[in-house]
Amino acid sequence: MNQLFERFSKRAILFCAIALFFVGYAFAQAPAEKPQEKPAETPAAKTLEKTEEPPNAAQIELLETKYRFETNGDSRKEVHAVVKINSELGVRQFARLNFDYNRNFQSVEVPMARITHAHGGTSDILASAITDVPNPAVEKFPAYQDVRIKSVRILGLQPGDSLEYRVVTETKNHPLAPNFWLSHSFDRTGVTSKQLLELDLPPSAPIQMSVRPDIPSAAIDDVEEREVRHIYRWNIGSLPEAGSQASQPDIGMGNALSWDALAGKIELILRPQDSAVSDAWKKASELTDRLSTDEQKVRAIYAFVSQKIATVDLPLGATGFRTRKPSEILTRGYATSEDKFALFSSLAAYFGAGAVPALVGSMDRLSDQSPSPSLLSELIVVAPIRTEEVSENYWTWLDPTLEVAPFGAVPAKLRGREALTGRFGMLSESPFSEVPLELPFSSTQKVKTTASLNSAGTLATKINYALRGDNELLLRVAFHKTPAEQQKEIAQYLALSDGFRGKVTSVKTSDPYDTDMPFEVEYELTQEKFVDWSKKPVRIPALLPLPGLPDITKKPSANSKIDLGTPLDIVLTGTLRLPDGVTGLTPPGTSVKRDYATFASSYSATANLLRFARHLNFRAQEIPTDRSIDLNTFIHAVQSDQSQIFTLEGSPAARAKPSKPSAAPAHPSGASKP
């Protein structure tokens, strides 16, 4: 989650909900079979069943994983699992087993899948239950259909049964061979009772291995075959949760000599051959010949690659880092992150710009780990831009895979992390560069609400957002990825996250592709029974979103910093039109100033029109821990202002017949939890 949304705790609702719309596919699940009729149970039996219900829907009693690596880079992985099914949920979870692979250099076989029934007997899964299909993410993209899923449908599974299966994955002639690598993490959720891991390694390879300190020591055996091989074995029961180091593998291993050497090898695979690069120069000419500066040209190429070439959402390395010819990418109009780099690099070479691939890891610091491609999760493009003002290039970090990211905007989850760039283009003196923490523009959030309250107590509200920064990027991508007929759902989640109740009746946005301007979202919602005029006095909160605040630090650790998130300027304004005969009393405003943040509010009433305004500006990204008390004071002042209420006096001149009052009147923000 990005820094801004870490600050906005209530935004977690929106983030999780929007994430549902980003799921490119979901593997089909076999429908649960109708359970067999059970004999009548005595009350005592029912009580026993309830008290002894297993904590997990399914318990993995054994998970055994064996790897064998060869000096030429080939490998074999065998998984043997025994799973006890405890409930119908467990049946659904294991109704289908899916195994990803790339048939260009891998094969998957399932030599055994067997059910041992609770009431006796066994049944083997037939070969007809095994299918081999393209990964759903590439169904519409023929160029990537070597990326596949072997799927086993488990029929006849019931609560109380045990499922046992073996799956073997072989890798031969991987593009990065003779390098081989491994990143393995044990289950830490308590779902797995016994975990076995065996690594069978050739002794001649210069292998580097890293093991987390809380992993029990391995038993190391030398086994005489035709040559001596080193075998490492782990026998693991339960392990504590990984906590903040969850992204770090428990066992890391590889035979790459250094991160620098690995970066060079991946870069050579990613970058198209010289003969293929020139095939893209006709398009580069169309895009850049009329432009005068390097920045204009890079912007034009970035806009084309990000917006005109559809992104195929495959994990980094799913194709072995191989890329297609730029001419083919242009013809077909779609690309993975690797292919988007290849196309960008080819187009930029037309006017002498040398783009660099930046491979961002799944953790903040890659350099602390053994060199391994499996730790690389994202690829972004770094482009040099020459200017007349300075003699040296400056580097611009770009993410064309999001399709609608503003120029130079990289998702917050990647900023500040180490990226493997090698020494190409002398971006850094080491093989790692840090993804810039700052955005290329100031982050702002302007929200305007226009509301009216009628004599029946119904509230109609129009909310307009104009966003720049991390919130902007999140909503741009969300609305870009979501079909028009489902965008009301996104607006409904947005309303909920900002404390507004009611039903969204319409939503519209600015063009997600217009990335030079702030992204705008406007929706209308209606909330019946917002107030009950028969109750006196009638009190309401300000009809404004709640600006996010950092978590209050109670006991900051020594020598640490308090993270305030990305600097952000939030301006909230709104009006409420009351029915004739009703006026409002407004609370006093608030003003709090610090060097790291400021807050001001003002409220007024004229006749039957109420006005609200709040302005929160976080200027610093972090402050020393010794200022935690001062920060707490600032936060409490803002929270106190947010809890202020308005009192409505009088009665509507033409009030509709009052309906039965609700037990707990809803409020748009602040007065009650959504």
N, C-alpha and C positions, 0 to 999 in steps of 0.2 A: 504494500500500500504506500502511496506516495506521502511525502512529508506533510503536505497540506491536509490530507485526509486523516493523517495521524493526529493532527491538531483538532480537526473537526470530528470529535467522537461520535456525534449524532450522524455524521455523514457515512459512518460505517454501514448504516442501513442502506443508504443509496448505493454505496460501492458494491455491496454484496448483491443487491438486486440487479444492478446493471450488469454485473458479471454474468448473470444468467443469460443475458442477451449476447455475450461474447462467445458462448460455447459454440464452436463450429460444428460439433457433431456429438451425438451420444450413441454409444453402442446399443444396438437393439437388445432388449432383454426378453428372454423366453417367458411367456405368460405363466404365472404360477398355476400349478396343477391343483385341482380341487382336492382338498385333504380327505383322507378316508374317514368314514363315519366312526366316531369313537363311542364306546359303550358308556352308559350313564355312570357318572362319578358321584361318590358320596361327598357330603360337605367336608369331611375330614381330608379326603383326597384333594378336593379343590383348594383347601387351605394350604396343604403341603405343597401343591404345585405352585401356588402363588408365592409362597415364602422361599421356595428353592429355585425360582426362575433363574436361569443362567444370566450372568451380567452381559454377555456378548451374544449377538445374533448368530455368530459362528465363531468357533475357536479353532485356530490353526494349531493342531497338536504337534506337528512336525513340519519344519520348512528347511529342507536340505538343499544347498546350492554348491555345485562343484564347477570350477573353471580350470581349463587346461590351455596353456598358451605355448606356442611354438616360436622358434627363433625367426621364422619368416613372417610372423605377424598373424598367422592363422590361430583360431581359437575355437574352443568348444565349451558351451555352458549347458549344464544339466540341472534342472530343478525337480525336486521330488517333494510333494506336499501331501499331508494328511489333514483333512478338515472335518471337524465335528459340527454338524448343522444343528443349531439349537432352536430355531424358530422359523416362521414363514418369511421373516425378513432375511434370515440367513439363506433360505431357499432362493429368494430373488437375487441376493448378492452373488451367489455362485451358480445361477442358472445358465451363465455363459462365461467361458474363459476366453480371453482375447490376448493374442501375442503379436506384437509389432515386429516387423523386419523389412529389410530391403533385399529383394530377390536378386539384385545385381551382384551382391557379395555375401548374402546370408541365406540360410535355409532353416525352416522350423519343422520339427516332427513331434508328434504327440504319440509315443509308443504305448501309453497306457492311461486310461481314465476309467475308474471303477467306483461303483457305489456299493457300500456294504450297508444293507438295510438294518434298521433297528430291531426288527422282529425276525432276523435271520435271512441268509441268502445274500448273494451278490449279483450284480449285473454290470457288464462291461459296456461302455459307450461304443456304439458302432461307428465305423469309418464314415458312414453317410451323415453323421452328425457333425462332421468336420468340414468347414468351408474355408476357402482362401479367396479373399476379395481385396480390391484396392482400399486403402485407408479412406474412410468417408470424407476426409478433408480434401482428397484429390479426385473424387468421383467425376467432377466436371473438368478435370485438367489432365488430359491424356499423357502429357509429357512426364508426369510424376507417378504413374500408376505402377511403377516397380516398388513403391512404398506401400506395403500391404499389411493385412491383418489375417492371421490364421485364427479361426474362431471355433470353439468346441461348445456345442449346445448340450447341456447336461439335463436329460429328460428323466423323469421319475424320481427326482430328489424330494425327500420329505424331512420334516423335523425329526431329529433323532438319528438320522442316517449319517454315515461317514463317507466323504469323498476323498479318493486318493488318485493322484495323477502324476505323470512325469512328462516333462517337455524338454526337448533338446534343440538348442540353437547353435548352428555352426557358422563361423565367419571365415571366408577365404578370399584372398586377394583384395582386401580392403584398400581403398585409395591411399590411406596413410601407412600401409605396411612398408617396412617390417615393424613399425611401431605398434605396440599394443598397450592397453591400459584398462583400468578398472576403478570404478567408484561404487562402493557397496555400503549400504546402511542397514543396520538391523532394525527390526520392529521395536518400538519403544512404547506402544500403546497398551500392552498387556494382552493383545489378541493372540499372540503367538507364544506357545508354551515352551517350545524347544527349537532353537535355530542352530544349524550346522553350516559352516562355511569351509570350503577347501579350495586352496589355490595351488595348482600344480604348475611350476614355473621352470623354464630351462635355465641352467646355471650360467650359461655363457653370456646372457644378456645383461647389460648394466642396469639393473632394476633399482628403482627408488620406491620406497614404501613409507606411507605415513599411517599411523594408527592413533585414534583418539585416546587420550590418557585413561578414560574410564572403561576402555575395552580390556577384558582379561587378556593376559599374555597368551600368545599362540604357542601351541606345541609344534615344534619343527622337526620333521623327519627327513632323512636322506634315504631315497629309495633307489636301489641298484636295478637298473634295467639295462638297456644297451648303453646308456650313459646316465650319469648321476643327475637326478632332478631334485629340486627343492620343493617340498610340500609343506604348506602352512595350513593348520587346522584351528578353527575356533568352535567351541561348544558354548552357546550362549542361552541363558534362561531369560530372566527379566532384566531390563536396563532402565535407568532413570530417563525421564524426558530430556531431550536435547536442549531445551530452552532457547536462548538467543543464538546458539550455534547449530540450530536445526538444519541449516543449509550445508553444513560441513559434513562430508561423508565419514562414516566410522572407519572404513578401510580405503585408502587410496594407493594406487599402484600404477606404475608405468615404466617404460624403458626409454622414453625420450630423454636425451642427455640434459636438456635445459628447456625452459619456457621459450627462450629466444629461438632455439632450433625448431621447436614445434610451431611457433608462429610463422617462421619462414616456410615450413613445409605446407601449412594450411594456406598461406598467402599464394604460393605457387599454384596450388590446385584451384583456388578461387579466381585468380586473375586470368582472363582469356588470353589465348595466344595472339601474337602480333598480327597474324594474318586475319584473325577473326575480328580484331578491334576495328580495323578500317571499314568493315562491313557496316558499322553503325554510324559512320561519319556523314552519310547523307542526311540522316535524321539530326545529327548534331549541327550540321550546317543550317538546317531549317530552324532550329531552335535558337542559335546563337549568332549567326552572321550579322544581324542587324543591331546587335548589342555592343556596347563600347567597353564596359568594364568587366573584370573577372567576376566580381560579385553578381552582376546582372546575369552573366552566363551560367554561373553555378546555380543561381536561383531558378533559372529557366529549366535547367536539366533536372534539378531536384523536383520542381513542380511536375514535370512530365513523368519522371520515374515513379514518384509517389502516387500521383493521382490518375495517370493514364494506364499504368500497368497494375493490374489487380494483384493483390498479395495472396499467395497460397500459404496458409497457416500450418506449416510443418515445423517440427522441432529442429533447432539448429543441428546440423550433422546428419539428419535423416537420409540425405543423399550422399553421405560420405564427403561432403563439402564440394562435390563436383558441381560445375556450373555448365549451363547450356550456352550455345553460341549467341552473341548479342542479336544477330539477325533473326534467329529463331524466336527469341524473347519478344522482339519488336513485332514479328508476324503474329504470334499467338496472343500477345497482350496480357500475359500473366507470369508471375515469378515468385520464387521463395526469397527469403532475405538474402541468401547467398547469390541468387541470380540477379536480384536488384542491385547488389554491389557490383557484380560483373558488368551489368548494363551501364550503371552510373559511371564506373571507371572508364569504360570504352568511350562513352559520349564526352566525358571531361578530357580525355586524352586528345581530342580533336584540337583543343586550343592550349594544350600543354599542361593541364592540371593533373597531378598525380594523386588520385584518391587512395586512402589507406583504409583497410578493414579493421574495425575495432571490435574485438570479441570480448563481450562483457560476461563476467562470471556469475554463477548462481550465489555467490557470497561476496562480501565487500572486498576481501583481500585474497586474490588468487595466488599471490607470490608466496604465501605461507604453505601452500599445498604442493604435492608432487605434480609435475607437469602431466596433464590429462585433458584430452578434448571433451570428456564427459562432464567436466566442470564448467564448460562454456555454454551459456544459455541464450545469448542475444548477439546479433551482429548489427552494428550501426556504422555509418559511413563518416569518415573524417576527410574533409576536403580543404586543401590550401587555397587561400584567396590572396592574390597579389594586389597591392595598392601602391599608388604613386606617393602617398604621404610617408610611408615607411619602407625601408629597403627589404625587410623580411616579410615572409608570408605570415598570415594569421590563420588559424585552423578553425573551421566550423564543423560542429558535430551535428549530424543529421540522422533522422530515423524515417526512411522512406516507406517502411513496412506498414506504418499506421495509416497511410494514405491521406490523412487530413491534418497531420501535425504541422503547425506553423514552422517556417524556416528557422532552423537552429533550436527548436524545442525538442528536448529529449525527455521521456517520462521520468518522473521523480524517483521511481524505484531504481533507476539506473544511475542517476546522478550521484557523484561522489564515490562510485565504485572504481576499482581497478579494471582496466580494459587491456587485453593483450593486443598490442599493436606491432610488436617486433621493432626493428630499427628502420623500417621503410620510411622514407621521406624525412628521417631524422626528427620525427615527432617527439621523441624522448630519447634520453641517453640510455635508458633501460628498456627491456621488452614491454614494460607496462606504462600506461598513461592513465591519469585519473580523469574520469568523465567530469566535465565542469559542473560545479554545484549550482551555478547561477543560470537563469534563463536569459535569453538575449533581449528581453523587454521586461518592464515592470509588471507585477501581478496585480490585477485590479478586479474588483467584483462590485458591480453596481446593480442594485435591485430596486425596482419601483413597483409598489402595489397601489392599485386603484380599486377601492371597494365601495359597495353600497349596501345598506341594511334597510329592509322594508318593514312594513307594519306587521307582517306575519312572523318576524324574527329570522327571516332567511337572509343569509349573507352571500352576496355575489362578488367575487374578487378576480381581478386580472393582475397577474404577476409577470413582470418583465425582467429578465436577467441579461446583463451584458458583461461577459467574462473574458479575462485575459489571464493566462497562466495555467496552473495545474488543473484547476477546476474546469477551465475552458477545454483543455485537452481531453479530459475524461468525458465531458458531455459531447464534444464534437464526435469522438469515436463512437459513443453510445448511440447517438441519433443517426450517425452515418451507417452503422451496422444494423440498425433496427428497421424493419419494414415500416412503411408509413402507417399501416393499419394497427401497428402495435405501439406507436410512439406515445399514445395516451398513457400507456402503462409506465413508460419512463417518466413522464411528467407527474404521474401519480406518486411514484417513488420519490421524486424530487420534492414534491409538496410535503410528503410525509417527513422526509429528512429535515425540512425547514420548519416543521411544526404546524403546517396548515392541514386542517381536516376538510373534508368535503369531497365531492366527486368532480374530477376533471372533465369538462365538457368539450374542450377544444385545445389544440396545441399547434404551434407553428414555430419554426426556427429560421435563422438566417442560413445561407448556403454554407454547409460544412467545408466546401472546397475554397471558400473565400477566406483564406488563412491570414491575409494581411490586415483584416479587421477583427475586432472582438466578436466572439460567437454570442449570438442572441437566442434566447429561448423565451417564448411567451405562451402562457397557458391561462385558461379561465376555469374557475371551479365554483361550485355552488354548495353551500352548507345550510341545510334546513335546521331549524331550531337552534340557531346560533345563540339567541337570547330568548328568554321567556319574559315578556313584558309584564306579566302578572306578578312577578317577583320584584320586590323592592329592597334595596337598591339594585340596579342593573350595573354590573361591572364587567369590563372587558380589558384584555391586554392590548398593547400596541400591535397593529397588524403588520408586523415586520418579521422576516426570518431572524433567528437567533444567530448572531455572528459567533463563529467558533472561537474557543479559548484554549490555551495550552492546559494540559493537566497540571494541577497544583502539585508541586514537588514538596513532599513532607520531610523526607530525609535524604537530601541529595548526597551522593557519594563524594568522597574527597577528590579534589583535582579533576572534577568533571564539569561539564557545561550543561546548562538548561537549554534544551532545544525548543525554540519558538516556532520552528517551521519556516517555510519560504516566506520572505517579507511580502506582505499583502495589504493592500489598501481597500477597505470595504466601506461602501457608501450605501446606506439603506434609507429610502424615503417612501412615504405612503400617505394616502388620504382615505378617509372614510366618510361617505355621505350618509347622514342619518335621516330618518323619515321626518316629515313636517311635524312639529310639536315636540321634538326631542332635541336637547342640547347636551353638551358634554363638558365635564370638568377635567382638566388635564393636570397631571403631576408635574413637578419641577424637573428641569433637565439636569444633566450631570456633565462635568468636565474633569478629566483626569489626564495628566501629562507626565510622561516619563521619557527618558532619552531613547528607550527601546520600543515604546508604543504610546499611542495616545488614544483617548476615547472621548467623544462628546455626543450629547443627545439634546434634542429640543422638541417640545410638544406644544401645540396651540389649538385653539378652537375659535371658529368664527361662525356665528349663527349655528347651522346644523352641519358644519364641516369640520372634521378633526384632521389635524396634520401631525405626522410622526417623522422623525429624522434621527438616525444614529450613524456615527462615523467612527470606525475602528481602524487604526493604522498600525500594523506591526512593521517597525523599521529595521529591526535587527533579527538575525537568524538564530543567535544564541547569546546568552548572558552568563556571567560567572555564577557558580552555585551560591556564593555568599550574598547574592541578591535575591534569594528565594523568598525571604520574608517580604521584601518590597514587591516582588511579583505577585505574591498572594494577596497583598493589600490592593494592588491594581485589579486583579481578577475579581475580588469580592466587590469592589466598587462597580465594575461592569455588570456583574450578576445582580446586584441590588437594583441597578437601573432597569435591567431586563424584567425584573419581577414587578415593576410598577404597573398600576392599573388605572383605567379611566372609568369614571362614574357617569352614567347616562341618566339625565333627569327629564321628567315629563313623560307624556304618553303619546304614541302615534295618533295623529289627527284622525286617520281612518284605519283602525287596526282590524285585521282579520280576526275571526273567532279563534281565540287561543286554543291550541291543541294541548293534549295532556303533556305536562312538562316531563322532560327526561330526568332520569335519576342523577345524572352527572353531565351538565351542559358541557359541550366540547368547546375548546378554545384553539385558535390557530397557532399560537406559539407562546411559550413562557408560562402561562397560567396553569396548564396541566400537561402531562406527558402525552405525546401522540400515541 
